[in-house]
Structure formats: C-alpha cells, structure tokens
Amino acid sequence: MKYYGFMQDERYIYFVTELLKGGDLFTYHRTVGNFNPAQTAFYGAQVVSIFEYLQSKDIVYRDLKPENIMIGSDGYL
C-alpha cells in the first residue's frame, strides 16, 4: 500500500494512502459468512507474516482487528 502523507485537524490525524479495492477483512467476512478451513489458513498465515515483518522492523502494532486489515484487489492482505 502506498503512503502519500498525512493531514490533521484539532482532533484527528488522517493518513492518505492508495485505494485498496478489496475492502477490509471484517466487511468481507460479513459478506461471505464463515471462512472454510482453507480460507482460515490462508488469511491466518498472512496475518502472522505481517506481524513477523513489522516486528523485524521494530514496529509495535496494537490495534489488530478485522476492520483494520485491508485486502488488495488480488485477494491478499
């Protein structure tokens, strides 16, 4: 995901990024219903890989929830 910059007002900071047409994992899950075992393994492995990468860069991410996990148009997180 490309990062273009940020803006802020008196209350919030807004990050400007490219549009990811796949949406977020929460909305996708609500749309398709429960994931089958293969889908669960696919998305679970990607989440683990994301956290391995972030930790290798000494980045701590504390707000893990499906609403914050974006899906690209290729189906990958």
OpenMM code with the backbone's topology and positions (N, CA, C; nanometers):
from openmm import Vec3, app, unit

residues = "MET LYS TYR TYR GLY PHE MET GLN ASP GLU ARG TYR ILE TYR PHE VAL THR GLU LEU LEU LYS GLY GLY ASP LEU PHE THR TYR HIS ARG THR VAL GLY ASN PHE ASN PRO ALA GLN THR ALA PHE TYR GLY ALA GLN VAL VAL SER ILE PHE GLU TYR LEU GLN SER LYS ASP ILE VAL TYR ARG ASP LEU LYS PRO GLU ASN ILE MET ILE GLY SER ASP GLY TYR LEU".split()
positions = [
    Vec3(0.0854, -0.1164, 0.0000),
    Vec3(0.0000, 0.0000, 0.0000),
    Vec3(0.0898, 0.1224, 0.0000),
    Vec3(0.0635, 0.2122, -0.0916),
    Vec3(0.1424, 0.3350, -0.0993),
    Vec3(0.0915, 0.4375, 0.0011),
    Vec3(0.1853, 0.5021, 0.0654),
    Vec3(0.1552, 0.6074, 0.1622),
    Vec3(0.1893, 0.7408, 0.0978),
    Vec3(0.0931, 0.8337, 0.0953),
    Vec3(0.1144, 0.9626, 0.0315),
    Vec3(0.1384, 1.0762, 0.1296),
    Vec3(0.1037, 1.0574, 0.2543),
    Vec3(0.1250, 1.1616, 0.3527),
    Vec3(0.0144, 1.1603, 0.4567),
    Vec3(0.0048, 1.2704, 0.5294),
    Vec3(-0.0994, 1.2787, 0.6318),
    Vec3(-0.1511, 1.4208, 0.6420),
    Vec3(-0.2665, 1.4334, 0.7043),
    Vec3(-0.3268, 1.5624, 0.7358),
    Vec3(-0.3753, 1.5517, 0.8792),
    Vec3(-0.3965, 1.6659, 0.9425),
    Vec3(-0.4511, 1.6599, 1.0764),
    Vec3(-0.5361, 1.7822, 1.1037),
    Vec3(-0.6339, 1.7597, 1.1896),
    Vec3(-0.7142, 1.8710, 1.2382),
    Vec3(-0.6943, 1.8763, 1.3895),
    Vec3(-0.7792, 1.9457, 1.4580),
    Vec3(-0.7610, 1.9608, 1.6021),
    Vec3(-0.7792, 1.8298, 1.6792),
    Vec3(-0.8464, 1.7327, 1.6178),
    Vec3(-0.8779, 1.6098, 1.6906),
    Vec3(-0.8139, 1.4840, 1.6330),
    Vec3(-0.7981, 1.4758, 1.5011),
    Vec3(-0.7557, 1.3516, 1.4367),
    Vec3(-0.6354, 1.3728, 1.3464),
    Vec3(-0.5647, 1.2623, 1.3216),
    Vec3(-0.4612, 1.2565, 1.2192),
    Vec3(-0.5131, 1.1630, 1.1111),
    Vec3(-0.5063, 1.2057, 0.9859),
    Vec3(-0.5562, 1.1274, 0.8724),
    Vec3(-0.4372, 1.0854, 0.7860),
    Vec3(-0.4267, 0.9548, 0.7585),
    Vec3(-0.3236, 0.9042, 0.6698),
    Vec3(-0.3809, 0.8934, 0.5295),
    Vec3(-0.3072, 0.9427, 0.4311),
    Vec3(-0.3510, 0.9385, 0.2917),
    Vec3(-0.2758, 0.8253, 0.2234),
    Vec3(-0.3514, 0.7240, 0.1788),
    Vec3(-0.2920, 0.6067, 0.1152),
    Vec3(-0.3653, 0.5780, -0.0158),
    Vec3(-0.3111, 0.4855, -0.0909),
    Vec3(-0.3783, 0.4439, -0.2127),
    Vec3(-0.5078, 0.3699, -0.1783),
    Vec3(-0.5992, 0.3666, -0.2723),
    Vec3(-0.7245, 0.2940, -0.2546),
    Vec3(-0.7005, 0.1449, -0.2711),
    Vec3(-0.7464, 0.0664, -0.1748),
    Vec3(-0.7413, -0.0794, -0.1856),
    Vec3(-0.8830, -0.1271, -0.2130),
    Vec3(-0.9055, -0.1739, -0.3327),
    Vec3(-1.0412, -0.2062, -0.3773),
    Vec3(-1.1006, -0.3299, -0.3131),
    Vec3(-1.0197, -0.4089, -0.2428),
    Vec3(-1.0713, -0.5301, -0.1801),
    Vec3(-1.1478, -0.5047, -0.0520),
    Vec3(-1.1350, -0.3858, 0.0043),
    Vec3(-1.2052, -0.3543, 0.1281),
    Vec3(-1.1307, -0.4055, 0.2502),
    Vec3(-1.2036, -0.4250, 0.3574),
    Vec3(-1.1412, -0.4729, 0.4805),
    Vec3(-1.1895, -0.6143, 0.5127),
    Vec3(-1.1143, -0.6812, 0.5977),
    Vec3(-1.1424, -0.8213, 0.6286),
    Vec3(-1.2752, -0.8384, 0.7016),
    Vec3(-1.3126, -0.7444, 0.7869),
    Vec3(-1.4382, -0.7531, 0.8613),
    Vec3(-1.5583, -0.7528, 0.7663),
    Vec3(-1.5615, -0.6578, 0.6734),
    Vec3(-1.6726, -0.6481, 0.5789),
    Vec3(-1.6770, -0.7702, 0.4876),
    Vec3(-1.5602, -0.8157, 0.4433),
    Vec3(-1.5548, -0.9343, 0.3578),
    Vec3(-1.6096, -1.0567, 0.4325),
    Vec3(-1.5693, -1.0727, 0.5579),
    Vec3(-1.6162, -1.1863, 0.6367),
    Vec3(-1.7675, -1.1811, 0.6559),
    Vec3(-1.8218, -1.0630, 0.6817),
    Vec3(-1.9673, -1.0499, 0.6958),
    Vec3(-2.0387, -1.0836, 0.5660),
    Vec3(-1.9775, -1.0521, 0.4533),
    Vec3(-2.0382, -1.0769, 0.3226),
    Vec3(-2.0410, -1.2257, 0.2884),
    Vec3(-1.9300, -1.2969, 0.3126),
    Vec3(-1.9205, -1.4375, 0.2721),
    Vec3(-1.9629, -1.5351, 0.3814),
    Vec3(-1.9756, -1.4890, 0.5035),
    Vec3(-2.0076, -1.5795, 0.6136),
    Vec3(-1.8816, -1.6418, 0.6694),
    Vec3(-1.8963, -1.7537, 0.7379),
    Vec3(-1.7796, -1.8182, 0.7989),
    Vec3(-1.6822, -1.8655, 0.6927),
    Vec3(-1.5528, -1.8516, 0.7234),
    Vec3(-1.4491, -1.8994, 0.6325),
    Vec3(-1.4360, -2.0505, 0.6456),
    Vec3(-1.4069, -2.1164, 0.5341),
    Vec3(-1.3771, -2.2589, 0.5403),
    Vec3(-1.2332, -2.2755, 0.5910),
    Vec3(-1.1901, -2.3986, 0.6240),
    Vec3(-1.0550, -2.4174, 0.6789),
    Vec3(-0.9429, -2.3646, 0.5884),
    Vec3(-0.9567, -2.3784, 0.4576),
    Vec3(-0.8527, -2.3296, 0.3667),
    Vec3(-0.8432, -2.1769, 0.3710),
    Vec3(-0.9575, -2.1087, 0.3725),
    Vec3(-0.9565, -1.9627, 0.3813),
    Vec3(-0.8992, -1.9171, 0.5151),
    Vec3(-0.9360, -1.9869, 0.6221),
    Vec3(-0.8843, -1.9527, 0.7547),
    Vec3(-0.7327, -1.9650, 0.7572),
    Vec3(-0.6792, -2.0719, 0.7011),
    Vec3(-0.5338, -2.0919, 0.6963),
    Vec3(-0.4676, -1.9841, 0.6100),
    Vec3(-0.5295, -1.9511, 0.4969),
    Vec3(-0.4764, -1.8503, 0.4045),
    Vec3(-0.4645, -1.7152, 0.4727),
    Vec3(-0.5725, -1.6683, 0.5321),
    Vec3(-0.5695, -1.5359, 0.5959),
    Vec3(-0.4892, -1.5377, 0.7257),
    Vec3(-0.4969, -1.6465, 0.8008),
    Vec3(-0.4191, -1.6565, 0.9242),
    Vec3(-0.2699, -1.6506, 0.8981),
    Vec3(-0.2236, -1.7213, 0.7954),
    Vec3(-0.0817, -1.7203, 0.7606),
    Vec3(-0.0361, -1.5815, 0.7187),
    Vec3(-0.1221, -1.5099, 0.6491),
    Vec3(-0.0854, -1.3742, 0.6079),
    Vec3(-0.0749, -1.2798, 0.7273),
    Vec3(-0.1662, -1.2922, 0.8223),
    Vec3(-0.1606, -1.2072, 0.9423),
    Vec3(-0.0313, -1.2355, 1.0188),
    Vec3(0.0050, -1.3615, 1.0335),
    Vec3(0.1296, -1.3968, 1.1014),
    Vec3(0.2489, -1.3374, 1.0268),
    Vec3(0.2501, -1.3477, 0.8958),
    Vec3(0.3597, -1.2927, 0.8152),
    Vec3(0.3694, -1.1412, 0.8299),
    Vec3(0.2546, -1.0753, 0.8342),
    Vec3(0.2537, -0.9299, 0.8515),
    Vec3(0.3188, -0.8930, 0.9848),
    Vec3(0.2814, -0.9642, 1.0915),
    Vec3(0.3386, -0.9329, 1.2228),
    Vec3(0.4866, -0.9682, 1.2310),
    Vec3(0.5292, -1.0744, 1.1659),
    Vec3(0.6722, -1.1055, 1.1602),
    Vec3(0.7491, -0.9918, 1.0944),
    Vec3(0.6953, -0.9399, 0.9851),
    Vec3(0.7607, -0.8292, 0.9160),
    Vec3(0.7666, -0.7046, 1.0043),
    Vec3(0.6534, -0.6682, 1.0640),
    Vec3(0.6507, -0.5492, 1.1496),
    Vec3(0.7497, -0.5621, 1.2648),
    Vec3(0.7542, -0.6782, 1.3286),
    Vec3(0.8477, -0.6979, 1.4398),
    Vec3(0.9926, -0.6914, 1.3932),
    Vec3(1.0201, -0.7385, 1.2712),
    Vec3(1.1574, -0.7316, 1.2200),
    Vec3(1.2013, -0.5868, 1.1989),
    Vec3(1.1054, -0.4963, 1.1841),
    Vec3(1.1331, -0.3527, 1.1674),
    Vec3(1.1162, -0.2759, 1.2982),
    Vec3(1.1019, -0.3487, 1.4096),
    Vec3(1.0814, -0.2889, 1.5424),
    Vec3(0.9580, -0.1998, 1.5475),
    Vec3(0.8520, -0.2439, 1.4817),
    Vec3(0.7247, -0.1715, 1.4827),
    Vec3(0.6271, -0.2508, 1.5691),
    Vec3(0.5641, -0.1826, 1.6635),
    Vec3(0.4642, -0.2453, 1.7500),
    Vec3(0.3272, -0.2015, 1.7012),
    Vec3(0.2403, -0.2975, 1.6746),
    Vec3(0.1052, -0.2669, 1.6282),
    Vec3(0.0068, -0.3206, 1.7310),
    Vec3(-0.0738, -0.2312, 1.7887),
    Vec3(-0.1606, -0.2712, 1.8985),
    Vec3(-0.3085, -0.2716, 1.8640),
    Vec3(-0.3441, -0.2395, 1.7436),
    Vec3(-0.4856, -0.2254, 1.7105),
    Vec3(-0.5294, -0.3297, 1.6078),
    Vec3(-0.4956, -0.4561, 1.6340),
    Vec3(-0.5321, -0.5624, 1.5409),
    Vec3(-0.6794, -0.5945, 1.5550),
    Vec3(-0.7516, -0.5733, 1.4479),
    Vec3(-0.8914, -0.6131, 1.4380),
    Vec3(-0.9245, -0.6219, 1.2905),
    Vec3(-1.0225, -0.7030, 1.2538),
    Vec3(-1.0531, -0.7233, 1.1123),
    Vec3(-1.0831, -0.5939, 1.0358),
    Vec3(-1.1374, -0.4935, 1.1034),
    Vec3(-1.1680, -0.3670, 1.0366),
    Vec3(-1.0427, -0.2942, 0.9903),
    Vec3(-0.9274, -0.3251, 1.0511),
    Vec3(-0.8022, -0.2584, 1.0171),
    Vec3(-0.7132, -0.3405, 0.9250),
    Vec3(-0.7613, -0.4546, 0.8803),
    Vec3(-0.6842, -0.5385, 0.7886),
    Vec3(-0.7437, -0.5217, 0.6498),
    Vec3(-0.6658, -0.4618, 0.5608),
    Vec3(-0.7152, -0.4306, 0.4271),
    Vec3(-0.6807, -0.5432, 0.3295),
    Vec3(-0.7675, -0.5622, 0.2326),
    Vec3(-0.7498, -0.6650, 0.1301),
    Vec3(-0.7262, -0.5953, -0.0033),
    Vec3(-0.6192, -0.6352, -0.0704),
    Vec3(-0.5898, -0.5805, -0.2027),
    Vec3(-0.6802, -0.6420, -0.3079),
    Vec3(-0.6784, -0.5864, -0.4272),
    Vec3(-0.7634, -0.6370, -0.5355),
    Vec3(-0.7238, -0.7790, -0.5767),
    Vec3(-0.6006, -0.8216, -0.5402),
    Vec3(-0.5555, -0.9570, -0.5703),
    Vec3(-0.5976, -1.0588, -0.4629),
    Vec3(-0.6641, -1.0126, -0.3564),
    Vec3(-0.7135, -1.1008, -0.2521),
    Vec3(-0.6191, -1.1187, -0.1352),
    Vec3(-0.4990, -1.0625, -0.1436),
    Vec3(-0.4028, -1.0740, -0.0346),
    Vec3(-0.4177, -0.9591, 0.0625),
    Vec3(-0.3835, -0.9846, 0.1894),
    Vec3(-0.3916, -0.8828, 0.2924),
    Vec3(-0.2764, -0.7860, 0.2797),
] * unit.nanometer
topology = app.Topology()
chain = topology.addChain("A")
for resn in residues:
    res = topology.addResidue(resn, chain)
    for name in ("N", "CA", "C"):
        topology.addAtom(name, app.Element.getBySymbol(name[0]), res)
